[in-house]
Amino acid sequence: MIRDITLGQYYQTESVIHKLDPRVKLVATIGFIISLFVVDSWVGYVVAAAFLAIMIQLSKVPFRFMVKGMKAIVMILMITVVFNLFLTPGEPLVTFWKLTITKEGLRIAVMMAVRLAFLIVGSSLMTLTTTPNSLTDGMEKLMGPLKYVKVPVHEVAMMMSIALRFIPILLEETDKIMKAQIARGADFESGNLIKKAKAMVPLLVPLFISAFRRANDLAMAMEARCYRGGEHRTKMKPLQYHAADRIAYLILLLYFASCVAVRIWL
Amino acid sequence: MGIIKTDKLTFEYIRRDEEGNVEGITRAVDEVDLDVKQGDFIAILGHNGSGKSTLAKHINAILYPTEGTVWVDGMDTQDENHLWDIRSEAGMVFQNPDNQIIGQVVEEDVGFGPENMGVPTKEIWERVEESLKAVGMYEYRKHSPNKLSGGQKQRVSIAGVIAMHPKCIILDEPTAMLDPNGRKEVIRAVRALNDVEGITVVLITHYMEEIIHADMVYVMDKGRIAMEGTPREIFSRVEELQDLRLDVPQVTLLAYELKQRGVNLPDGILTIEELVAALSGLKGA
C-alpha cells in the first residue's frame, strides 16, 4: 500500500515544455510569479491567463492534474477571500448583520484569489513537466554563483538527489518493518491520535537505525568511488541550452515586458 | 612487487566507553602478509568476524593499518598524496547493492566514478557504455536501479567500478545478499572481467563454490591467514576447513568421504565432472 506513493508529480509525456532545459523552467516559474504581482488590472490578468493557458496547452498535461494542486490551498484561498471581502474599508455594497462587503473589498478578494490560483497552477506546471532529478540539476547550475559566497551548492544538490534515490528504498523498508511488527501483534490502525502516534515508535526506531546504517555504507561507497565534493568534478550530462531554450527565454521576456507595459499604461 | 602487497598488516578496533576511555581492543587483522600479482584472481575466505572485510577496506584506503604497510601498485595507502590514485586503481564493490548505487538511472550511477575523477563528458559516455556491456547490463541503462533484481544491481555496481578503469577490483561479499541465480550472474561477470580484461580480482566470500576458479585462496581466521594455496590444495584439507567452520562443497566432501572409506580418488576434487571422471576411471581399472 505504502509503495504506491509516487514522489513529486511528474507527468510523463512528450512535449515542448518537457524538453526545455530545467533552468528555463525554473526562471520562467519565478518570472511568472513575479509578473502576477506586477499586474494590477484586469487586462494584466487576461494577459497572464492567456500565457498560462498557452503553456498548459503546450505541455500536453491534462488540466485536472493542475487543479489537483489547488486542493492543498483551498483553505488558505478561502481565508484570504473572506478576510479581504469583509475587512477592506471603502464604499459599502451589501450589508447584512454586522458584516459589510465593500466594492474595494470585492475587487481585492477576487484579485487575490486569481493570483493565488495562477501561482499554484503555474508552479505545478513546472513540477509536472520536470523530473525531480533535472530540477535538482537545474537548481545546482542556477545557484552556481552562490558558491563564491560559501553556499554549499553542490553538496545541497547532491543531498537532494540522494534523498530522491533513497525515498523508494526507505518506503519499502517502512512497509517491511510495519508488516514485521503487525505479524508480532502491533496495532497501527485503531485508537486515538496519541495512541496511534505511540504505535509508530516501534516503526520509527528501526527505520532510523537502518537509515543511518545505509547512510554510513553509502558514504563509504561514494568515497571508494573517489567522491570528494564538487571540485574537479565533470558532468556526465551537462546542462546545455538549445535553440528551443533561447526561444523560450525570448517568449518569457516578451511576456514579462507586456505585463510591465500593461501596468504602466493601463 | 605485485599490484597489492601487505607487510605485517595489523588493524585494531578500539572500543571506548561513554567517557572515551579505552574499554577493549579487538585485533581484526593480525600481521597479514599478502602479495597479489597483476591479473590474478584471488579469493579470501573466512567465516563472519574473521577480519576479511577489514582487510579489504585497507586495499582501498578506507581504513589505514594500525601497524604494518599496504602498497597498491607500489603506492603506500597511508600517503595522502596518492589517496585518489589508489582509490581509482583499486575499485571496491560492497555487500549491499542498495547502499552503493548513487544514481537514479543505471547509466548515471555507472558514470558517477568517472565524474568524480574529472573524466571529460564524451569519454564518460564511452566508459559507461563499455562497462555496462562488460557486465551485460547495457540494455538496462535507462532503468531505475530500484526496479532491478539483486544480481542485476550488483552487476551495475561492478560496472560502476570498471568505468573508473581500475587495475584491480576488490569485491567484499558481493553475493551475500543474493539468491543462487543472482550469485551465479555476479560470479560469471567477475570471472569474465578477470579473463577478458585482465583485471586483478580480490573476491571476499564465504561461499566455497565461488572460489573454485581462483588462482590463489587465502583462508582467514581470527584476523590471521590460516591457510593459503590453490583451490585444489585448500580443498584437499577438508578437516582443517571444517575446524575453521567453513562448508566444503558437497562434491569435495563426498570425494573426501569416499576416500576415507578406501576408494582410490585424487585429492581436492572440485567439480561434479571431475568426480564423475575419477569414478568412471576407477570402474575401468
Interface residues (C-beta under 8 A of the other chain):
Chain A: N133 S161 I162 L164 R165 P168 I169 R213 R214 D217 L218 M220 A221 M222 E223 A224 R225 C226 Y227 R228 H232 R233 T234 K235 M236 K237 P238
Chain B: N60 I62 W84 R87 S88 G91 M92 F94 N96 D98 N99 Q100 I101 I102 G103 Q104 V105 E107 E108 G111 F112 G113 P114 E115 N116 M117 G118 V119 P120 T121 I124 W125 V128 P145 N146 G160 V161 M164
